[in-house]
Amino acid sequence: MRIVLPLLALAGALSPLPALAAEGDAARMAEELSDPARQQQIAAALEAMTAAMLEMPAAPLLRAAATMAGKDVEEVEPDVSVGDLMGPEAAAAPRELAQRLPAMMSAMAIFATSFEAMLPELRAMGDRMAKDMAQETPEGS
């Protein structure tokens, strides 16, 4: 559970980055992912977003779950937060995530350029697979 929250937060923070839609996009993405100023901007935003997520009230969701399970909703602590449910170590998660994000972004930059270099081979493999599958499939099926 400890890894889920940071991964969700990271995905949310990086979602505006461009996808590898065309050749050359990976270089732009790698440049942005490697930029220390951009890394710090995203790390700060991610730290704030993660802290806010940990402070979110969890009681409404827990009450709904208790109702569906046929349990007493009055047993749900009214002031419980997502962070309370995650445990005491969750308090350090926003800071840890912000500290680790630049290295994660740099690794993603390397992956993006490596993936782009592999695209011609991946396309060729896909073409071969499609051709082989077409030859093995009986016509009219």
LOLUM-882941 format. One line per field, with one value per residue (C-alpha): y, z, x; residue in three letters. Coordinates in steps of 0.001 Angstrom, whole numbers, plus 500000, padded with zeros to 6 digits. Layout:
c2	[Y / ...]
c3	[Z / ...]
c1	[X / ...]
residuo	[ALA / ...]
END
This chain:
c2	[500000 / 502318 / 502301 / 502798 / 506373 / 507662 / 505873 / 507353 / 510778 / 510370 / 509282 / 512309 / 514681 / 513309 / 512939 / 516294 / 515149 / 514286 / 510660 / 509007 / 509609 / 510152 / 509714 / 512566 / 513023 / 510966 / 513445 / 516305 / 514233 / 513169 / 516790 / 517859 / 514911 / 515646 / 519380 / 520041 / 523075 / 521038 / 518186 / 520567 / 522062 / 518651 / 517462 / 520459 / 519949 / 516237 / 516798 / 519190 / 516874 / 513836 / 515757 / 516887 / 513318 / 512101 / 514766 / 513849 / 512618 / 508891 / 508627 / 509044 / 506196 / 504036 / 504675 / 503647 / 500482 / 499714 / 500211 / 497865 / 495271 / 495567 / 496915 / 499752 / 503051 / 504669 / 502660 / 504687 / 507395 / 510665 / 512474 / 509664 / 510682 / 508709 / 509251 / 507785 / 504653 / 504368 / 504474 / 506747 / 506251 / 507907 / 511318 / 511070 / 509949 / 513412 / 514468 / 511121 / 511162 / 514709 / 513773 / 510672 / 512193 / 513776 / 510404 / 508714 / 511354 / 510971 / 507212 / 507805 / 510081 / 507284 / 504856 / 507240 / 507592 / 503844 / 503046 / 505386 / 503692 / 500355 / 501540 / 500435 / 496914 / 496786 / 497879 / 495261 / 492591 / 493631 / 493450 / 489972 / 488786 / 490133 / 488458 / 485118 / 485245 / 486012 / 482983 / 480689 / 481863 / 479893 / 482197 / 482654 / 482139]
c3	[500000 / 500733 / 497089 / 495584 / 496712 / 495383 / 492075 / 491648 / 492494 / 490059 / 487284 / 487892 / 487898 / 484707 / 482750 / 480952 / 479404 / 475732 / 474683 / 472221 / 469294 / 466561 / 466037 / 467634 / 470449 / 472783 / 472480 / 473508 / 476348 / 477498 / 477477 / 479607 / 481979 / 482400 / 483025 / 486706 / 486889 / 485500 / 487876 / 490840 / 489637 / 489324 / 492608 / 494456 / 492852 / 493561 / 497185 / 497666 / 495864 / 497889 / 501161 / 500156 / 499268 / 502683 / 504378 / 502440 / 504633 / 504322 / 506530 / 503717 / 501729 / 504813 / 505765 / 502290 / 502506 / 505966 / 504666 / 501739 / 504109 / 506460 / 509278 / 511698 / 510086 / 513520 / 514167 / 511472 / 512966 / 511585 / 511298 / 509791 / 506834 / 504053 / 505824 / 509033 / 507124 / 505552 / 508889 / 510576 / 507916 / 505378 / 506820 / 505281 / 501861 / 500261 / 501169 / 500181 / 496863 / 496104 / 496915 / 494695 / 491775 / 489946 / 489756 / 488590 / 485906 / 484717 / 484453 / 482477 / 480108 / 479421 / 478867 / 476442 / 474225 / 474398 / 473485 / 470513 / 469282 / 469476 / 467572 / 464101 / 465379 / 467284 / 464156 / 462069 / 464649 / 464600 / 460802 / 460871 / 463481 / 461468 / 458331 / 460131 / 461737 / 458408 / 456836 / 459696 / 459804 / 457504 / 455143 / 455733 / 459497]
c1	[500000 / 502933 / 504055 / 500578 / 500046 / 503383 / 502899 / 499427 / 500756 / 503663 / 501331 / 499153 / 502079 / 503599 / 500365 / 500766 / 504041 / 503746 / 503384 / 505740 / 503420 / 505994 / 509686 / 511599 / 509073 / 511256 / 514113 / 511845 / 510419 / 513879 / 515030 / 512066 / 512442 / 516154 / 515730 / 516591 / 514273 / 511358 / 512194 / 512025 / 508727 / 507139 / 508658 / 507188 / 503779 / 503892 / 504865 / 501938 / 499514 / 500610 / 500314 / 496814 / 495834 / 496988 / 494864 / 491703 / 488854 / 488293 / 485183 / 482607 / 484122 / 484508 / 480872 / 479737 / 481826 / 480402 / 476864 / 477463 / 478946 / 475970 / 478123 / 477455 / 478497 / 478721 / 481893 / 483711 / 485919 / 484460 / 487812 / 489892 / 492056 / 493713 / 497041 / 495631 / 494666 / 498115 / 499910 / 502441 / 505110 / 502789 / 503660 / 507131 / 505845 / 505424 / 508967 / 510507 / 508690 / 509829 / 513433 / 513363 / 511478 / 514458 / 516234 / 513021 / 512525 / 516122 / 515614 / 512412 / 514357 / 516838 / 513969 / 512255 / 515330 / 516038 / 512457 / 512573 / 515745 / 513909 / 510802 / 511959 / 512666 / 509378 / 507489 / 509296 / 508489 / 504824 / 504776 / 506349 / 503862 / 500916 / 502222 / 502795 / 499365 / 497713 / 499407 / 498333 / 494721 / 492386 / 490556 / 486874 / 487091]
residuo	[MET / ARG / ILE / VAL / LEU / PRO / LEU / LEU / ALA / LEU / ALA / GLY / ALA / LEU / SER / PRO / LEU / PRO / ALA / LEU / ALA / ALA / GLU / GLY / ASP / ALA / ALA / ARG / MET / ALA / GLU / GLU / LEU / SER / ASP / PRO / ALA / ARG / GLN / GLN / GLN / ILE / ALA / ALA / ALA / LEU / GLU / ALA / MET / THR / ALA / ALA / MET / LEU / GLU / MET / PRO / ALA / ALA / PRO / LEU / LEU / ARG / ALA / ALA / ALA / THR / MET / ALA / GLY / LYS / ASP / VAL / GLU / GLU / VAL / GLU / PRO / ASP / VAL / SER / VAL / GLY / ASP / LEU / MET / GLY / PRO / GLU / ALA / ALA / ALA / ALA / PRO / ARG / GLU / LEU / ALA / GLN / ARG / LEU / PRO / ALA / MET / MET / SER / ALA / MET / ALA / ILE / PHE / ALA / THR / SER / PHE / GLU / ALA / MET / LEU / PRO / GLU / LEU / ARG / ALA / MET / GLY / ASP / ARG / MET / ALA / LYS / ASP / MET / ALA / GLN / GLU / THR / PRO / GLU / GLY / SER]
END
